[in-house]
Amino acid sequence: MEATSATVTPYERIGGEAAIRTLVDRFYQLMDELPEAYTAR
């Protein structure tokens, strides 16, 4: 049974767990590298 567009969640539309993990990994990589991120609170 194939999901219709009405049953696809936003989470699934952006790529599911793999996409979220990639996004989070990149976010924390930038937080470690960018000097301006040191002042973020």
N, C-alpha and C positions, 0 to 999 in steps of 0.2 A: 504494500500500500504506500503510495507516494504522498508526501505532504503537499498540501495546497498552500498558496501564498497567504491564505487566511490563518493557517496553523503554524507558519514559520515565525519563530520568535525573533526579536531584534538580535539577541545573542547568537542565534543560528545564522542570521543574515550577515553578520560581520565576520563569521568564520568559526564560531564556537570557541572551545577551550584553547585550541592552538593559537588562534588570533589574539586572544586575551593574554596568553602567556608571552607571546612575542611583544605585545604592547607594553606589558608590565616590565619585562626584561629591559626593553629599550629605555623606558622611563627611568628606571633605577640606574642604568648605565650613564645616562645623561646627568642625573643628579650627582653622580660620583665625579663626572668629568668637568662640568661647567662651573666656572668660578661664581657666576651669578646665582647658582643653585644653593651655594653655601648660606646665603642669607634668607632663603625661603623658610617660612615657618608654618 
